[in-house]
Amino acid sequence: MPACRLITPDDAPVLAGLVRANRDFLAPWEPLHRDEYFTEAGQLVSIQAALSEHAQGRSLPCVMIDADGSVVGRVNLNNIVRGAFQSASLGYWLASAAGGRGLATAAVRDITRLAFAELGLHRLQADTLVHNVPSQRVLARNGFVRIGLAPRYLKIAGRWQDCVLHQLVSDPAEQGNGAERR
Ligand SMILES: CC(C)(COP(=O)(O)OP(=O)(O)OC[C@H]1O[C@@H](n2cnc3c(N)ncnc32)[C@H](O)[C@@H]1OP(=O)(O)O)[C@@H](O)C(=O)NCCC(=O)NCCS
């Protein structure tokens, strides 16, 4: 069974429950959210916005799913850019209770395959806070390589923070070209 699938409006109640239950767990790794985000109505608005972007070819918004089909998190390709770039940004979160079993690693593997095989992209970029070792391990297990450190790159938890940039290109033979050594 795939470890991710396209999000639907029917996912709003479960996602609202997950973001509420994981509010403290996710807060250090995410932008600040308004209180509405933690409600079913807020999740529905967010899903509809994501599906509208998807319809325009600008994103691939998915949910992470467990072996029994239950929704356990989100995994998204955002900012799909075509032309000479053929690139997108990867983002994800997994409910704390579902962690440590390889579900995020599998979901990243599956959305990566979709990005290259179905969407025809050339490259994915994923940015982590410098101290987000679990996320860096998910990326490393999927073949992403570190390409640099960007100072004050993302406003996470209300503060502009440094990020480690990672990329994966569709042809593994190209992966090492210019990549920063660890
Ligand atoms: C980042 C995040 C997704 C990582 O979650 P995770 O549970 O460590 O990742 P996985 O689900 O892939 O599980 C991997 C762990 O399960 C273990 N594992 C157990 N069974 C496994 C299996 N069958 N396959 C793969 N890994 C398995 C792995 O060894 C690994 O542990 P390790 O890194 O200590 O070696 C999660 O911590 C999270 O959502 N954090 C908050 C939000 C966030 O940081 N998002 C990313 C922003 S850049």
PDBQT file of the ligand as one rigid body, heavy atoms in Angstrom, charges set to zero:
ROOT
HETATM    1  C1  LIG A 201      10.630  14.658  11.059  1.00  0.00    +0.000 C 
HETATM    2  C2  LIG A 201       9.705  13.503  11.378  1.00  0.00    +0.000 C 
HETATM    3  C3  LIG A 201       8.734  13.274  10.227  1.00  0.00    +0.000 C 
HETATM    4  C4  LIG A 201      10.562  12.252  11.568  1.00  0.00    +0.000 C 
HETATM    5  O1  LIG A 201       9.753  11.226  12.088  1.00  0.00    +0.000 OA
HETATM    6  P1  LIG A 201      10.389   9.772  12.348  1.00  0.00    +0.000 P 
HETATM    7  O2  LIG A 201       9.395   8.995  13.114  1.00  0.00    +0.000 OA
HETATM    8  O3  LIG A 201      11.769   9.918  12.912  1.00  0.00    +0.000 OA
HETATM    9  O4  LIG A 201      10.555   9.194  10.874  1.00  0.00    +0.000 OA
HETATM   10  P2  LIG A 201      10.048   7.796  10.309  1.00  0.00    +0.000 P 
HETATM   11  O5  LIG A 201       8.592   7.660  10.469  1.00  0.00    +0.000 OA
HETATM   12  O6  LIG A 201      10.587   7.682   8.938  1.00  0.00    +0.000 OA
HETATM   13  O7  LIG A 201      10.740   6.749  11.279  1.00  0.00    +0.000 OA
HETATM   14  C5  LIG A 201      12.150   6.607  11.215  1.00  0.00    +0.000 C 
HETATM   15  C6  LIG A 201      12.631   5.975  12.474  1.00  0.00    +0.000 C 
HETATM   16  O8  LIG A 201      11.953   4.747  12.666  1.00  0.00    +0.000 OA
HETATM   17  C7  LIG A 201      12.905   3.682  12.679  1.00  0.00    +0.000 C 
HETATM   18  N1  LIG A 201      12.270   2.570  11.983  1.00  0.00    +0.000 N 
HETATM   19  C8  LIG A 201      11.656   1.537  12.597  1.00  0.00    +0.000 A 
HETATM   20  N2  LIG A 201      11.146   0.712  11.694  1.00  0.00    +0.000 NA
HETATM   21  C9  LIG A 201      11.446   1.210  10.477  1.00  0.00    +0.000 A 
HETATM   22  C10 LIG A 201      11.196   0.783   9.150  1.00  0.00    +0.000 A 
HETATM   23  N3  LIG A 201      10.500  -0.334   8.902  1.00  0.00    +0.000 N 
HETATM   24  N4  LIG A 201      11.630   1.527   8.126  1.00  0.00    +0.000 NA
HETATM   25  C11 LIG A 201      12.324   2.649   8.359  1.00  0.00    +0.000 A 
HETATM   26  N5  LIG A 201      12.602   3.116   9.600  1.00  0.00    +0.000 NA
HETATM   27  C12 LIG A 201      12.166   2.396  10.660  1.00  0.00    +0.000 A 
HETATM   28  C13 LIG A 201      14.145   4.212  12.000  1.00  0.00    +0.000 C 
HETATM   29  O9  LIG A 201      15.310   3.567  12.454  1.00  0.00    +0.000 OA
HETATM   30  C14 LIG A 201      14.108   5.670  12.368  1.00  0.00    +0.000 C 
HETATM   31  O10 LIG A 201      14.669   5.926  13.610  1.00  0.00    +0.000 OA
HETATM   32  P3  LIG A 201      16.125   6.617  13.682  1.00  0.00    +0.000 P 
HETATM   33  O11 LIG A 201      16.109   7.858  12.840  1.00  0.00    +0.000 OA
HETATM   34  O12 LIG A 201      16.300   6.862  15.131  1.00  0.00    +0.000 OA
HETATM   35  O13 LIG A 201      17.055   5.585  13.114  1.00  0.00    +0.000 OA
HETATM   36  C15 LIG A 201       8.886  13.774  12.684  1.00  0.00    +0.000 C 
HETATM   37  O14 LIG A 201       9.766  13.813  13.777  1.00  0.00    +0.000 OA
HETATM   38  C16 LIG A 201       8.097  15.064  12.646  1.00  0.00    +0.000 C 
HETATM   39  O15 LIG A 201       7.051  15.126  12.029  1.00  0.00    +0.000 OA
HETATM   40  N6  LIG A 201       8.613  16.116  13.330  1.00  0.00    +0.000 N 
HETATM   41  C17 LIG A 201       7.944  17.394  13.475  1.00  0.00    +0.000 C 
HETATM   42  C18 LIG A 201       7.721  18.102  12.147  1.00  0.00    +0.000 C 
HETATM   43  C19 LIG A 201       8.969  18.179  11.341  1.00  0.00    +0.000 C 
HETATM   44  O16 LIG A 201      10.066  18.282  11.861  1.00  0.00    +0.000 OA
HETATM   45  N7  LIG A 201       8.796  18.150  10.014  1.00  0.00    +0.000 N 
HETATM   46  C20 LIG A 201       9.909  18.265   9.095  1.00  0.00    +0.000 C 
HETATM   47  C21 LIG A 201      10.302  19.683   8.929  1.00  0.00    +0.000 C 
HETATM   48  S1  LIG A 201      11.783  19.813   7.956  1.00  0.00    +0.000 SA
ENDROOT
TORSDOF 0
